[in-house]
């Protein structure tokens, strides 16, 4: 409801400016005051208009306040300082809307959104860095769904890349395993752990003899070509590891709709179709000299406009004639190689083709087959050269969000640049690189894991993980450790519950701790992972917020009431007059703070989507839990002698409990019945 009032205020301000000053303002900036003593909204508008209107900001603010008139839901407007406008809402009216669970609908844009996240190389076990990606992506999906958007969740599988090739080399040339040997190994528990160690050993093997790296290149060619035993081995490995990844993510309630694989992008000739379009449009051109001789290249993003079709044709003709009169406008430093001189297409080229398919611009489609059925019966599909006749429709989306770490910014910008070069500016405008920083380890954490550190490494604030060194925390190991830690607490506190109930609660607490830990940092923060911090259940953590819900639930349980039923009926059991009695005036600012915070869930969700920053929701949940815990300690609700006040206090607990459960659910965190 807070969001709805803000939009209503902004619209009235725009109408007033049009009427009073003949001004058209697309966006009215509305801030949140630091304290409810100053109202619920603050507008710095007068400062922005001072130059245009040639008036002092305070004078403009006074004119707006005196002329704006009555706005439903607002009590009054005040001029503050040199020209701020503070807006005060009708507390009782807003509180009643919150009690009823009213959140007026907003116009939801048409079209489907595609969120691609995780995209883990299927060559070894997932690690903590992958968990940050998956949790960020899954939470963003939940945010969009909360806002009413239709979302497809995809997980791109690079099953023909160098990482998979390295594990294939490890099996064939280090362990000397045949295809049938590997097939047997895939049936053992946690095959991805075996591959984790083998991948590190393969990296060391390459360093032993330069000739060994030639085997990697040969293996890569065989994977891209397909139809051979090496490719069959890669298929067996990557498919088995992929299943393990899905099982790992399912432990965190993370699901996918479709798994597009790089092998199909190659074998179904997605790249061939894209390659032709890129050449025809002049986005790609052939380089016949310099260090990129023999490659197909394009401008790096941000270095200027792509060549026109005529320029590209002239350059390509020059290359074919082996003359040096080709266009020199793009320096070697500004060139991005898309197809190497040996004819292999780089990762970015295949990604361009994939994104053209996402937008329905390629004229081609995958085959689809069922791959993984989740316990809740949600079906995950995978790409195939030939698939099932009946399948969901994927692709043809209106917006794309790619959750990929900041180190891939150049590659992401290159794809956007290619779309623009092809003339697909609207699609490029709705392509968002959901960028985030890496997860590293604290030196203490690395030492706990048994890694030997140099003096320099011990002095650092964090140490980067390295799959090639086998250096990092496996996702399943972390989840297991969190669950075990939570299990000890639950077992000691709730011996009256049966084993399966305690196990479920321990899992809910562990998942809550992990997901909150990954979400509370802003995307551009490097997370220095430490077991002690992640396992902490106090302070700004998921369990702290979960405990606030349990406390609220216990109030109703002890009072012989069903908390969920109470919340559903609350709107009809309390009146605006009753709410006004306990919320109006400065003396009740503390209680009003809590109700106001509870009204902001939808507002915060919108903010998270607009900025692609889920950390705002984590902060909202923590602040709401803090306010509730203060309220809980100051007001002995069930012992309250004034029945009317007791009713109000119960209403407060019911509203906050409901909003915490909702907000936590958007973060992928369940609210356990006990802690």
PECOR-V255879 format. One record per helix or strand of 3 or more residues. SS is the DSSP state (h for helix, s for strand). FROM is the first residue (numbers start at 1). TO is the last residue. If there is no record, write none. Layout:
ss = <SS:SS>
from = <FROM:FROM>
to = <TO:TO>
This chain:
ss = <h:h:s:h:h:s:s:h:s:h:s:h:h:h:h:h:h:h:s:h:h:s:h:s:s:s:h:h:s:s:h:h:h:h:s:h:h:h:h:h:h:h:h:h>
from = <2:36:41:45:57:74:84:91:112:128:150:162:179:191:210:229:262:270:296:309:332:335:347:367:379:399:406:425:431:439:443:455:475:499:527:531:542:563:576:586:601:615:637:643>
to = <21:38:43:53:67:80:89:100:116:146:154:174:185:208:225:250:267:280:299:320:334:339:358:373:384:405:421:429:436:441:448:459:493:519:529:535:558:573:583:598:611:634:639:666>
